[in-house]
């Protein structure tokens, strides 16, 4: 793979994202929801010994696990299917550029959009926390951890979106698959696990299988890692209790491996696509 070809593709894709308002949409979404959560979490925190920024980060973790995958899938679902439908894929492939380089460039551009949105949203929430709590600096490490893990989570769903786009070959079909993937991994997966825990009533599923199933899902691995390393785990609901029982490096490893696996699947699917 040649870096300058990847960068050339990334530059083109980023300009397309600017023209299609994806940069503005992603930034505005993250800004609005981050500021709303920062305002909602503005209750006094001194009584529980946690600074305002750490509490805000715990709330932002719950936001990111829903919003970052959704934005990533919306940007990536027509990355290949759209090229096929517009008839531009054959033109792109006529240039001396490998398919892996094309996907690498698209990924780099879309990650840049996500990074801008995440930085803007989390930065605005951090400013709000500093404005109301003199001890907010204690939560900066948690904010930094949330930022780079959000980008990794976005990379996973970008790769998944490219794979769905290549498999579908039509934007309408890819959009439906992307929505289904988001609902399945981010919403329904946890509901299924919760139903299993309730039905198991403290048995083998809850003690042995449940933690492993959380790590298999990139969205849950993201939430586990950030909550387990946060000072405000008690302020978060859902998998907050499980976060204290699973080793931190397990969720970190899952976060690192998932983007690689998703991009590998996307490259494999793209190689099967004919213009």
C-alpha positions in Angstrom: 0.0 0.0 0.0 1.3 3.4 -1.0 0.7 6.2 1.6 0.4 9.0 -1.0 -2.4 7.2 -2.8 -4.3 6.7 0.5 -3.8 10.4 1.4 -5.0 11.4 -2.0 -8.2 9.3 -1.7 -8.7 10.6 1.9 -8.4 14.2 0.7 -11.0 13.7 -2.0 -13.4 11.9 0.4 -13.0 14.6 3.0 -13.9 17.3 0.5 -17.0 15.2 -0.5 -18.0 15.0 3.2 -17.7 18.7 3.5 -19.8 19.2 0.4 -22.4 16.8 1.6 -22.6 18.6 5.0 -21.4 15.4 6.9 -18.8 17.4 8.8 -21.3 20.0 9.9 -24.0 17.4 10.8 -21.6 15.3 12.8 -20.2 18.3 14.7 -23.6 19.8 15.5 -25.0 16.4 16.7 -22.1 15.9 19.1 -22.1 19.5 20.3 -25.8 19.6 21.0 -26.0 16.2 22.8 -22.8 16.7 24.7 -23.9 20.1 26.0 -27.4 18.7 26.9 -25.8 15.9 28.9 -23.3 18.4 30.6 -26.2 20.5 31.7 -28.2 17.5 32.9 -25.3 16.3 35.0 -24.7 19.7 36.6 -26.0 18.6 40.0 -23.5 19.0 42.9 -20.9 16.2 43.0 -18.9 17.1 46.0 -20.9 14.8 48.3 -19.8 11.7 46.4 -16.2 12.8 46.0 -16.2 12.9 42.2 -15.4 16.0 40.1 -17.9 17.4 37.6 -15.9 16.3 34.5 -15.7 12.7 35.6 -19.5 12.6 36.0 -19.9 14.2 32.6 -17.5 11.7 31.0 -19.7 8.9 32.4 -22.7 10.5 30.8 -20.9 11.0 27.6 -19.9 7.4 27.5 -23.6 6.5 27.3 -24.1 9.1 24.6 -21.1 7.9 22.5 -22.1 4.3 22.5 -25.3 5.2 20.7 -24.3 8.2 18.6 -20.8 7.4 17.4 -21.7 4.1 15.7 -24.8 5.7 14.2 -22.8 8.6 12.6 -20.2 6.2 11.4 -22.7 3.9 9.7 -24.5 6.9 8.1 -21.2 8.0 6.6 -20.1 4.6 5.4 -23.2 2.7 4.2 -23.0 4.0 0.6 -19.2 4.3 0.4 -19.1 1.4 -2.1 -22.7 0.8 -3.1 -23.0 4.5 -4.0 -20.0 4.3 -6.3 -21.5 1.3 -8.0 -24.9 2.9 -8.4 -23.4 6.2 -9.8 -21.1 4.2 -12.1 -18.0 5.8 -10.7 -16.4 2.7 -9.3 -15.2 1.5 -12.7 -13.5 4.9 -13.2 -11.8 4.8 -9.8 -10.6 1.2 -10.3 -9.1 2.3 -13.7 -6.5 4.3 -11.8 -3.4 2.5 -10.5 -4.8 2.2 -6.9 -5.5 -0.9 -5.0 -8.9 -1.5 -3.4 -7.3 -1.7 0.0 -5.9 1.8 -0.6 -9.3 3.1 -1.6 -10.9 1.8 1.6 -7.9 3.1 3.6 -8.4 6.6 2.2 -12.1 6.5 2.8 -11.5 5.3 6.4 -8.9 8.1 7.0 -11.3 10.8 5.8 -14.3 9.5 7.7 -12.2 9.1 10.9 -11.1 12.7 10.5 -14.8 13.8 10.4 -15.5 11.7 13.5 -12.5 13.0 15.3 -13.5 16.6 14.6 -17.1 15.9 15.9 -15.9 14.1 19.0 -13.4 16.7 19.9 -15.9 19.5 19.4 -18.6 17.8 21.5 -16.4 16.5 24.3 -14.5 19.8 24.4 -17.6 21.8 24.8 -18.8 19.5 27.6 -15.4 19.9 29.3 -15.5 23.7 29.1 -19.0 23.6 30.8 -17.6 21.3 33.5 -14.6 23.6 34.1 -16.9 26.6 34.3 -18.8 25.1 37.3 -16.2 23.0 39.1 -12.7 24.1 40.1 -11.7 20.4 40.5 -12.7 19.4 37.0 -9.1 18.9 35.9 -9.1 15.6 37.8 -11.3 14.2 35.0 -9.0 15.1 32.1 -7.5 11.7 31.8 -11.0 10.1 31.6 -11.9 12.6 28.9 -8.8 11.8 26.9 -9.5 8.1 27.3 -13.1 8.6 26.1 -11.9 10.6 23.1 -9.6 8.0 21.6 -11.8 5.1 22.4 -14.7 6.8 20.7 -12.6 7.1 17.6 -11.7 3.4 17.8 -15.4 2.6 18.2 -16.2 4.8 15.1 -13.5 3.0 13.1 -15.1 -0.4 13.9 -18.5 0.7 12.6 -17.0 2.5 9.6 -15.3 -0.8 8.6 -18.6 -2.6 9.2 -20.4 0.0 7.1 -18.0 -0.5 4.2 -18.5 -4.3 4.4 -22.2 -3.9 4.3 -22.0 -1.5 1.4 -19.8 -3.9 -0.6 -22.1 -6.9 0.2 -25.3 -5.0 -0.7 -24.1 -3.1 -3.8 -27.2 -0.9 -3.6 -27.4 2.2 -1.2 -31.0 1.4 -0.2 -30.1 -2.2 0.8 -26.9 -1.0 2.5 -28.9 1.6 4.5 -31.3 -1.1 5.7 -28.4 -3.4 6.7 -26.7 -0.5 8.5 -29.8 0.4 10.5 -30.2 -3.3 11.4 -26.6 -3.6 12.5 -26.9 -0.5 14.7 -30.2 -1.8 16.3 -28.8 -5.3 16.8 -25.4 -4.4 18.3 -26.2 -1.2 20.2 -29.8 -1.7 21.3 -31.1 -5.2 21.0 -27.9 -7.0 22.0 -27.9 -5.6 25.6 -31.7 -6.2 25.9 -31.1 -9.9 25.1 -28.3 -10.1 27.6 -30.4 -8.5 30.2 -33.2 -11.0 29.6 -30.7 -13.8 29.9 -29.4 -12.5 33.2 -32.9 -12.1 34.6 -33.9 -15.6 33.5 -30.6 -17.1 34.7 -31.0 -15.6 38.2 -27.3 -15.7 39.2 -26.4 -19.0 37.5 -23.7 -20.0 35.1 -24.8 -17.6 32.3 -24.5 -14.6 34.6 -21.2 -15.6 36.2 -19.3 -17.1 33.2 -20.9 -16.4 29.8 -22.3 -12.9 30.4 -18.8 -11.1 30.7 -17.5 -12.9 27.6 -20.6 -11.8 25.6 -20.1 -8.2 26.6 -16.5 -8.3 25.3 -17.7 -9.7 22.0 -19.7 -6.6 21.2 -17.6 -3.6 20.4 -20.1 -1.2 21.8 -20.2 -3.0 25.1 -16.4 -3.3 25.2 -16.2 0.5 24.7 -18.6 1.1 27.6 -16.8 -1.4 29.8 -13.4 0.1 29.3 -14.5 3.7 29.9 -16.6 2.9 33.0 -14.1 0.5 34.5 -11.3 3.2 34.3 -13.6 6.0 35.4 -13.9 7.4 38.9 -17.6 7.8 38.3 -18.6 4.2 37.6 -21.2 4.4 40.4 -22.9 7.3 38.5 -23.5 5.1 35.4 -26.1 2.5 34.9 -26.3 -0.6 32.8 -23.1 -2.5 32.6 -21.4 -0.3 35.3 -21.5 -3.2 37.7 -20.0 -5.7 35.2 -17.2 -3.2 34.4 -15.7 -3.7 37.9 -15.5 -7.5 37.4 -13.8 -7.7 34.0 -10.1 -7.0 33.7 -9.4 -3.7 32.0 -7.1 -5.1 29.4 -9.8 -7.5 28.1 -12.0 -4.6 27.0 -9.0 -2.6 25.7 -7.9 -5.6 23.6 -11.4 -5.9 22.2 -11.5 -2.2 21.3 -8.2 -2.5 19.4 -8.9 -5.7 17.6 -12.4 -4.8 16.3 -11.4 -2.0 13.9 -8.8 -4.3 12.4 -11.3 -7.1 12.0 -14.0 -4.8 10.5 -11.6 -3.3 8.0 -10.3 -6.7 7.0 -13.8 -7.9 6.4 -14.6 -4.7 4.3 -11.5 -5.3 2.2 -12.4 -8.9 1.6 -16.0 -8.0 0.6 -14.8 -5.1 -1.6 -12.6 -7.5 -3.6 -15.7 -9.4 -4.6 -17.4 -6.3 -6.0 -17.3 -5.9 -9.8 -18.2 -2.5 -11.4 
